[in-house]
């Protein structure tokens, strides 16, 4: 059996071959090897590095080591191509049952390693196989998929809560310019559609209510009915639906496009946290915008009811407004704003989370954007139901 012994007089090589890789025995006497990588480890060094590595592989395999220590301390610079080359080395050694230990790796190389391994690693729970012929298996597959999505969603919301807490402690770390930009897109530019929908909603509620109450001589109560129903329930939930369809889908599509273009990966490699850099400004903007839009929607809905009250019920504007104020309590407004804040966190969080899940081509952006809108609306309805039950028992 051939035994590897380092050549004491290696032949001269051209270019960078001899200064990129240096192989020697480990001085600890374990019989393992130590490989020193030097020079710039980047795209320009790819050809020489790969050629020298392929030339060294037979000698490494002939030495039959159990482990090989790869010293990265002499590396001057490294980019993503260099990280891929090092991962290829690890793969080649693993195929020969040789464990690789990377020593003295810089922070940039560690960050690129983490990103590349995360993308290459399969799902912990494994792929879900569907069996169309067995309904019980389909139900089980759906349960496993739901569990996987729940785990991913809870992990994202945990990171989001940590980012929000850090923003409260260090407000200067927040990119307030992006927050204001998102406020303008989600809030100011959404005022016309929210106002129109709310006005028509109040008008319809008042008109349908007047058909029932006017014959009974109780048309004056239409004002209180519209005010209570809009402020307590319809205002927050209708505003949340508009924001989810208009702004939540935009958040998911924007982040999804960044994922397709590998901009998120570039941010990770540069040391930025995508949660704080991309998602946090959008979440803060939604938390600021949705309560204000809810008050705006409540006002326009009451104006819609006022039109019906004045034109269809022969009420004066002063009487209608007085009856509305008599029916609405301060606690109704405060709980409405609390709902709006919770809805904002759900909509923005789900939208950003779905955007980060985009993988592949442009088709995945559309799929995850649709999922963001549907999922956020579903969670908004669930949250509103929880609020209705909780507030009933609290009062």
C-alpha positions in Angstrom: 0.0 0.0 0.0 1.3 3.4 -1.0 2.1 5.7 1.9 2.1 9.4 1.5 5.3 11.2 2.4 5.8 14.9 1.7 8.4 15.6 -1.0 11.3 17.5 0.7 12.2 19.1 -2.7 8.9 19.9 -4.4 9.1 21.0 -8.0 8.7 24.7 -8.8 5.2 25.6 -9.9 4.0 28.6 -11.9 1.7 31.3 -10.6 0.0 31.0 -7.3 -0.1 27.2 -7.0 2.6 26.7 -4.3 1.4 29.5 -2.0 -2.3 28.7 -1.9 -2.1 25.2 -0.3 0.6 23.7 1.9 0.1 20.1 3.2 2.1 18.6 6.1 1.8 16.0 8.9 0.1 17.1 12.1 2.8 17.6 14.8 0.6 16.0 17.5 1.6 12.5 16.4 -2.0 11.4 15.6 -1.3 10.6 12.0 -3.7 13.3 10.8 -2.8 16.0 8.3 -2.8 19.8 8.4 -3.5 21.9 5.4 -2.6 25.6 5.3 -4.6 27.9 2.9 -2.9 31.2 2.1 -3.3 34.2 -0.1 -6.5 35.8 -1.4 -9.3 33.3 -1.6 -11.6 34.9 -4.2 -12.9 34.5 -7.7 -9.5 35.3 -9.3 -7.8 32.5 -7.4 -10.5 29.9 -8.4 -8.6 28.2 -11.2 -5.3 27.9 -9.4 -6.9 26.9 -6.1 -9.1 24.2 -7.6 -6.3 22.8 -9.7 -4.0 22.5 -6.7 -6.7 21.0 -4.6 -7.4 18.3 -7.2 -3.7 17.6 -7.3 -3.5 17.2 -3.6 -6.5 14.9 -3.2 -4.7 11.7 -4.2 -1.9 12.4 -1.7 -4.4 13.1 1.1 -6.4 9.9 0.3 -3.2 7.9 0.2 -2.2 9.0 3.7 -5.5 7.6 5.1 -6.0 10.3 7.8 -9.2 10.3 9.9 -9.2 14.1 10.2 -7.5 17.0 8.4 -7.1 20.5 10.0 -7.5 23.3 7.4 -5.8 26.4 8.7 -7.4 29.6 7.3 -5.3 32.1 9.3 -3.0 33.0 6.4 -6.0 33.9 4.1 -5.9 37.6 3.4 -9.3 38.1 1.7 -12.2 35.9 0.9 -15.5 36.2 -1.0 -18.5 33.9 -1.7 -16.6 32.0 -4.3 -13.9 31.2 -1.8 -16.4 30.0 0.7 -17.9 27.7 -1.9 -14.4 26.3 -2.7 -13.9 25.6 1.0 -17.3 23.9 1.2 -16.3 21.8 -1.9 -13.2 20.8 -0.1 -15.3 19.7 2.9 -17.6 17.7 0.6 -14.7 16.0 -1.2 -13.1 15.0 2.1 -16.4 13.8 3.5 -16.9 11.5 0.4 -13.5 9.9 1.4 -14.6 9.5 5.1 -12.2 12.3 6.2 -13.4 14.9 8.7 -12.5 18.5 8.0 -11.8 21.0 10.8 -11.6 24.7 9.7 -9.3 26.6 12.0 -9.0 30.4 12.5 -11.8 31.3 10.0 -12.6 35.0 9.9 -16.0 36.4 10.7 -16.8 37.0 7.0 -16.0 33.3 6.2 -18.1 32.1 9.1 -21.0 34.2 8.0 -20.8 32.9 4.4 -20.4 29.3 5.7 -23.6 29.7 7.8 -25.6 31.1 4.9 -24.5 28.5 2.4 -25.0 25.6 4.9 -28.5 26.9 5.8 -29.5 27.0 2.1 -28.0 23.6 1.4 -29.5 21.9 4.5 -32.8 20.0 3.9 -35.8 20.6 6.1 -35.5 19.0 9.6 -38.8 17.3 9.3 -38.2 16.1 5.8 -40.4 16.5 2.7 -44.0 15.6 3.0 -45.0 12.9 0.5 -48.6 13.0 -0.7 -50.6 9.9 -1.4 -53.7 10.8 -3.4 -55.4 7.4 -2.9 -55.6 7.4 0.8 -57.6 10.1 2.6 -56.1 9.3 6.0 -52.6 9.8 4.6 -53.7 13.1 3.0 -55.1 14.3 6.3 -51.8 13.3 8.0 -49.8 15.1 5.4 -51.9 18.2 5.8 -51.3 18.1 9.6 -47.5 17.7 9.1 -47.5 20.7 6.7 -49.5 22.7 9.1 -47.1 21.9 11.9 -44.1 22.8 9.8 -45.7 26.2 8.9 -46.6 26.8 12.5 -43.0 26.2 13.7 -41.6 28.5 11.0 -44.2 31.2 11.7 -43.6 31.1 15.5 -39.8 31.3 14.9 -40.3 34.3 12.8 -42.6 36.0 15.3 -40.1 35.3 18.0 -37.3 37.0 16.0 -39.7 39.9 15.2 -40.6 40.4 18.9 -36.9 40.4 19.8 -36.2 43.0 17.0 -39.1 45.2 18.3 -37.7 45.0 21.8 -34.2 46.0 20.6 -35.7 48.9 18.7 -37.4 50.1 21.8 -34.1 49.9 23.7 -32.0 51.4 20.9 -34.3 53.6 18.8 -31.4 55.1 16.8 -30.7 51.7 15.3 -34.0 51.8 13.5 -33.9 53.0 9.8 -36.5 55.7 10.3 -36.2 56.9 6.7 -37.5 53.6 5.5 -40.2 53.7 8.2 -41.5 57.1 6.9 -41.4 55.8 3.3 -43.5 52.8 4.3 -45.9 55.1 6.2 -46.4 57.2 3.1 -47.0 54.2 0.8 -49.2 52.3 3.3 -50.9 55.3 4.9 -51.1 58.5 2.9 -51.5 56.8 -0.5 -54.2 54.6 1.0 -56.4 57.4 2.3 -58.7 57.6 -0.8 -59.6 54.0 -1.0 -60.1 53.6 2.7 -62.2 56.8 2.9 -64.4 55.7 -0.1 -65.0 52.2 1.2 -65.7 53.4 4.8 -68.1 56.1 3.5 -70.1 53.6 1.4 -70.1 51.1 4.3 -71.6 53.6 6.7 -74.1 54.7 4.1 -75.2 51.1 3.4 -75.5 50.2 7.1 -77.6 53.4 7.8 -79.8 52.8 4.8 -80.5 49.2 5.5 -81.1 50.0 9.2 -83.5 52.8 8.4 -85.7 50.4 6.4 -86.3 48.5 9.5 -86.4 51.2 12.2 -88.2 54.1 10.4 -91.6 52.3 10.2 -91.3 51.8 14.0 -90.6 55.5 14.6 -87.1 54.6 15.8 -85.1 56.2 13.0 -83.2 58.3 15.4 -81.4 55.2 16.7 -79.7 54.7 13.3 -77.0 57.1 14.3 -76.0 55.1 17.4 -76.3 51.8 15.5 -73.9 53.0 12.8 -71.5 54.5 15.2 -71.3 51.5 17.5 -71.0 48.9 14.8 -68.3 50.9 12.9 -66.2 51.9 15.8 -66.3 48.6 17.7 -66.1 46.1 14.8 -66.4 47.1 11.2 -63.9 50.0 11.2 -60.8 48.1 12.4 -61.6 44.9 10.5 -62.4 46.6 7.2 -59.3 48.8 7.4 -57.2 45.7 8.2 -58.6 44.0 5.1 -57.8 47.0 2.8 -54.3 47.3 4.3 -53.7 43.5 4.0 -54.7 43.5 0.3 -53.0 46.7 -0.6 -49.9 47.0 1.6 -49.4 43.5 3.0 -49.2 42.1 -0.5 -46.7 44.8 -1.4 -44.5 44.0 1.5 -44.5 40.3 0.6 -43.8 41.0 -3.1 -41.0 43.4 -2.3 -39.1 41.1 0.0 -39.8 38.1 -2.3 -38.3 39.9 -5.2 -35.2 40.7 -3.0 -34.9 37.0 -2.2 -35.1 36.0 -5.9 -32.5 38.6 -6.8 -30.3 37.3 -3.8 -30.3 40.8 -2.2 -31.2 39.3 1.1 -28.3 36.8 0.9 -26.0 39.7 0.1 -27.2 41.6 3.2 -26.5 38.5 5.4 -23.0 38.2 4.0 -22.3 41.9 4.7 -23.3 41.4 8.3 -26.8 42.9 8.3 -29.8 41.3 10.0 -32.6 41.1 7.4 -35.2 41.2 10.2 -34.0 44.6 11.4 -32.9 45.9 8.0 -35.9 45.0 5.9 -38.8 43.7 8.0 -38.7 46.0 11.1 -39.3 49.3 9.2 -42.4 47.8 7.5 -43.8 46.4 10.8 -43.3 49.7 12.6 -44.9 51.6 9.7 -48.0 49.3 9.8 -48.3 49.8 13.6 -48.2 53.5 13.1 -50.5 53.6 10.1 -53.3 51.2 10.9 -54.7 52.9 14.0 -54.7 56.2 12.2 -56.4 54.7 9.2 -59.0 53.1 11.6 -59.9 56.5 13.1 -60.1 57.9 9.5 -62.3 55.1 8.4 -64.6 55.5 11.5 -65.1 59.2 10.6 -66.0 58.6 7.0 -68.4 55.8 7.9 -70.2 58.1 10.3 -70.3 60.7 7.6 -71.9 58.1 5.2 -74.5 57.4 7.9 -75.0 61.1 8.4 -76.0 61.5 4.7 -78.7 58.9 5.0 -79.9 60.3 8.3 -80.2 63.8 6.9 -81.7 62.9 3.5 -83.7 59.8 4.4 -84.7 60.2 8.0 -85.3 63.9 8.2 -82.7 64.2 11.0 -80.6 67.3 11.5 -76.9 67.0 11.4 -76.7 68.1 15.0 -79.1 65.5 16.2 -77.4 62.7 14.3 -73.9 63.7 15.7 -75.4 64.0 19.2 -76.9 60.5 19.0 -73.7 59.1 17.7 -71.6 60.6 20.5 -74.2 59.3 23.0 -73.8 55.7 21.7 -70.0 55.6 21.5 -67.9 55.3 24.7 -64.2 56.0 25.2 -63.5 52.3 25.9 -65.0 51.5 22.4 -62.4 53.8 20.8 -59.5 52.5 22.9 -60.3 48.8 22.2 -60.7 49.7 18.5 -57.2 51.1 18.4 -55.8 48.2 20.3 -57.4 45.8 17.7 -55.8 47.9 15.0 -52.3 47.6 16.5 -52.7 43.8 16.8 -54.0 43.6 13.3 -51.1 45.6 12.0 -48.5 43.3 13.7 -50.2 40.3 12.2 -50.5 41.7 8.7 -47.0 43.1 8.5 -45.5 40.1 10.2 -47.2 37.5 8.0 -46.4 39.5 4.9 -42.7 39.8 5.6 -42.5 36.2 6.7 -44.0 35.0 3.5 -41.7 37.2 1.5 -38.7 35.6 3.2 -40.0 32.2 2.3 -39.7 32.9 -1.5 -37.3 30.5 -3.3 -36.9 30.0 -7.0 -38.2 32.2 -9.7 -40.8 34.9 -10.1 -43.7 32.4 -9.8 -42.8 31.8 -6.2 -43.2 35.6 -5.5 -46.8 35.5 -6.7 -47.5 32.3 -4.8 -46.2 33.7 -1.5 -47.8 37.0 -2.0 -51.2 35.3 -2.3 -50.4 33.2 0.7 -49.5 36.4 2.7 -52.9 38.0 2.0 -54.9 34.9 2.7 -53.0 34.0 5.8 -53.1 37.6 7.2 -56.9 37.9 6.6 -57.4 34.5 8.3 -55.4 35.6 11.4 -57.2 38.9 11.5 -60.6 37.2 11.6 -59.3 34.8 14.3 -57.9 37.7 16.4 -61.1 39.7 16.0 -63.1 36.7 17.3 -60.8 36.4 20.3 -61.2 40.1 21.0 -65.0 39.8 20.9 -65.1 36.9 23.4 -62.4 38.4 25.7 -64.0 41.9 25.8 -67.4 40.4 26.5 -66.2 38.6 29.6 -64.0 41.5 30.7 -66.9 43.9 30.7 
